[in-house]
Amino acid sequence: MICSTRSTFRDMYKVNLFLKRVFDIVSCLCAVILLIPVWIIVAIAIKLDSKGPVFFKQDRRTKDGRIFRMLKFRSMVTGAEQTGTGLFSYDNDPRVTRVGAFLRRTSIDEFPQFFNVLKGDISVVGPRPCVSYELGDFDTLNKKFKKRFQVKGGITGLAQCKGRNENSWAEKATLDGEYVDLFKKEGVWIDIKILWWSLAKVFQNSNINEQIKEGCTADESAELSDEEVKRIAHIPD
């Protein structure tokens, strides 16, 4: 009886993974086609606003820790990741371009990730893919942080619906773990709910940037944030 129940659960999980992939392909193909005017306008605006490429490419981690190149519309000056506060972006960050500020507020900078979804790197919904080196050594991550890599990363996820950058990395990891469990129980239905919640969050324009710690400079906040996330991600189980 127990074996039969487990077999049924595995079969349902496979069905939901298939439906999730179908949803990803259909929704992203429609979005790419319908947004052709946006691609053109945004590309022109980026080129007129600052020097550099239209797209920003960055190594990120997805399911099982696999590294892929994630696409975004460039919202910062070229080479921003290697200057100033690195991955730490805050309100009035001088590295963010004028057009880039608008793209970030509206989440339009995320649109090129539709192509990552079509390639199969990520899904529409899933834990937000971290930068390849952001959490430190992948092999020594604790169970809480490694759990988020049981599924493909996503353009949006449960953590983005419940606080976005207002959440600490520990809170994000907890919410990502909750999503993994919820998908096993609810399947694609949880993806649909998260997608609607995410759209509502975009219109609120809240918690887009990280917060500078009280009494610290932006550089100090960036350094403390980097040290803290790597520390908690490797606390022994």
VOGU-3710 file (C-alpha; in Angstrom, 3 decimals, decimal comma):
1> micstrstfr> 0,000/0,000/0,000  2,800/2,406/0,992  4,787/1,554/-2,143  1,702/2,155/-4,282  1,138/5,568/-2,668  4,758/6,570/-3,244  4,556/5,445/-6,868  1,397/7,505/-7,407  3,059/10,537/-5,817  6,088/10,190/-8,112
11> dmykvnlflk> 3,842/9,849/-11,145  1,870/12,971/-10,193  5,095/14,893/-9,622  6,312/13,934/-13,102  2,981/15,029/-14,592  3,250/18,387/-12,821  6,819/18,843/-14,054  5,596/18,187/-17,601  2,717/20,655/-17,195  5,108/23,198/-15,714
21> rvfdivsclc> 7,380/22,898/-18,765  4,435/23,250/-21,153  3,275/26,330/-19,254  6,803/27,792/-19,386  7,159/27,305/-23,147  3,686/28,517/-24,119  3,683/31,569/-21,826  7,189/32,690/-22,790  6,653/32,206/-26,523  3,516/34,335/-26,309
31> avillipvwi> 5,332/36,967/-24,248  8,297/37,173/-26,641  6,013/37,659/-29,645  3,597/40,095/-28,011  6,404/42,205/-26,578  8,329/42,705/-29,835  7,615/46,485/-29,785  8,958/46,624/-26,205  12,183/44,806/-27,195  12,818/47,415/-29,894
41> ivaiaiklds> 11,978/50,488/-27,801  13,970/49,320/-24,770  17,008/48,384/-26,884  17,064/51,836/-28,485  16,591/53,579/-25,116  19,474/51,658/-23,510  21,846/52,440/-26,381  20,942/56,149/-26,335  21,230/56,411/-22,547  24,680/54,909/-21,946
51> kgpvffkqdr> 27,586/53,169/-23,632  27,601/49,395/-23,657  25,567/46,383/-24,809  21,785/46,143/-24,650  21,891/42,872/-22,715  23,642/42,033/-19,461  24,844/38,445/-19,066  25,686/36,913/-15,712  26,572/33,420/-14,473  23,849/32,114/-12,165
61> rtkdgrifrm> 23,013/28,792/-10,502  19,895/26,743/-11,199  18,761/23,170/-10,431  21,473/20,950/-8,881  23,810/23,939/-8,821  24,295/24,005/-12,589  25,684/27,310/-13,836  24,076/29,057/-16,808  24,287/32,533/-18,363  21,260/34,599/-17,400
71> lkfrsmvtga> 20,081/37,416/-19,657  18,734/40,792/-18,535  18,350/44,189/-20,128  21,359/46,200/-18,958  20,262/48,607/-16,221  23,669/49,650/-14,908  26,853/51,066/-16,397  29,151/48,550/-18,064  31,336/46,674/-15,574  29,212/47,666/-12,569
81> eqtgtglfsy> 29,559/44,232/-10,940  33,327/44,755/-10,648  33,091/48,309/-9,281  31,617/50,102/-6,278  29,510/47,809/-4,071  29,543/44,854/-6,476  26,337/42,797/-6,290  24,911/45,110/-3,631  22,583/47,638/-5,295  20,904/50,322/-3,222
91> dndprvtrvg> 18,637/53,372/-3,602  20,272/56,080/-5,738  23,108/53,735/-6,695  25,155/55,871/-9,142  25,894/52,809/-11,278  22,222/52,494/-12,270  21,475/54,362/-15,506  18,437/56,634/-15,981  16,755/54,118/-18,269  17,913/51,311/-15,990
101> aflrrtside> 16,093/52,824/-13,005  12,829/52,684/-14,953  13,507/49,140/-16,166  14,096/48,001/-12,600  10,990/49,705/-11,194  8,815/47,994/-13,804  10,802/44,698/-13,859  11,174/45,088/-17,641  14,889/44,362/-17,190  13,872/40,748/-16,435
111> fpqffnvlkg> 12,105/40,174/-19,787  15,117/38,641/-21,620  14,969/35,750/-19,158  12,055/34,455/-21,230  14,764/33,101/-23,535  16,449/31,358/-20,584  13,093/29,706/-19,857  12,707/28,587/-23,473  16,220/27,086/-23,349  15,260/25,173/-20,205
121> disvvgprpc> 17,742/26,902/-17,882  15,000/28,169/-15,572  11,219/28,255/-15,210  8,792/31,145/-15,020  8,324/30,350/-11,305  10,990/28,998/-8,986  13,664/30,099/-6,504  15,479/33,162/-7,830  18,819/31,979/-9,316  21,730/33,288/-7,261
131> vsyelgdfdt> 24,925/34,629/-8,818  27,371/31,732/-9,253  29,678/32,885/-6,426  27,097/34,630/-4,219  26,633/31,813/-1,689  30,225/30,623/-1,714  31,190/26,988/-2,363  28,106/25,122/-3,622  29,291/21,693/-2,450  29,480/22,758/1,205
141> lnkkfkkrfq> 26,115/24,552/1,428  23,947/23,403/4,323  20,659/21,570/3,703  18,488/24,673/4,128  20,279/26,559/1,359  20,804/23,547/-0,873  17,105/22,672/-0,855  16,297/25,565/-3,210  18,404/23,836/-5,878  16,112/20,794/-5,989
151> vkggitglaq> 14,100/22,622/-8,654  14,915/24,968/-11,513  15,364/28,611/-10,675  12,679/31,044/-11,777  12,058/34,556/-13,058  9,906/35,025/-9,978  9,195/32,991/-6,888  7,607/32,849/-3,461  10,385/34,979/-1,916  9,778/37,704/-4,512
161> ckgrnenswa> 6,075/37,795/-3,579  6,758/38,062/0,132  9,196/40,893/0,556  11,611/40,762/-2,411  14,892/42,407/-1,234  13,337/43,290/2,107  13,945/39,671/3,126  17,276/38,507/4,485  18,980/35,624/2,692  17,932/33,317/5,537
171> ekatldgeyv> 14,285/34,317/4,972  14,651/33,872/1,219  16,081/30,386/1,723  13,170/29,498/4,012  10,593/30,716/1,470  12,384/28,923/-1,376  12,264/25,725/0,667  8,547/26,272/1,228  8,059/26,602/-2,529  9,801/23,262/-3,149
181> dlfkkegvwi> 7,377/21,589/-0,710  4,329/23,443/-2,059  5,066/22,422/-5,638  5,201/18,782/-4,577  1,751/19,181/-2,983  -0,032/21,588/-5,362  1,865/21,262/-8,637  1,451/23,982/-11,267  -1,418/25,540/-9,316  1,097/27,112/-6,896
191> dikilwwsla> 3,014/28,510/-9,894  -0,125/30,205/-11,192  -0,847/31,736/-7,780  2,729/32,987/-7,377  2,646/34,506/-10,862  -0,453/36,537/-9,999  1,050/37,632/-6,673  4,226/38,668/-8,505  2,319/40,840/-10,968  0,666/42,625/-8,046
201> kvfqnsnine> 4,089/43,135/-6,454  5,476/44,731/-9,628  2,764/47,404/-9,576  3,675/48,243/-5,970  7,289/49,059/-6,982  8,479/48,045/-3,516  11,701/46,547/-2,111  13,521/46,759/-5,442  16,921/47,550/-3,934  18,858/46,310/-0,947
211> qikegctade> 18,957/48,444/2,191  22,041/50,169/3,579  22,577/49,129/7,197  22,098/51,826/9,810  25,361/53,575/10,666  27,186/52,032/7,691  28,261/53,292/4,301  27,114/51,544/1,126  30,513/49,849/0,791  30,429/48,643/4,390
221> saelsdeevk> 26,873/47,349/3,980  27,880/45,463/0,837  30,817/43,828/2,603  28,766/42,881/5,668  25,960/41,487/3,495  28,403/39,354/1,504  30,050/37,968/4,635  26,725/37,253/6,349  25,113/35,309/3,506  28,166/33,088/3,065
231> riahipd> 28,318/32,487/6,810  24,686/31,430/7,249  24,707/29,370/4,055  27,495/27,204/5,468  26,416/26,809/9,095  26,738/23,068/9,744  23,447/21,126/9,786
//
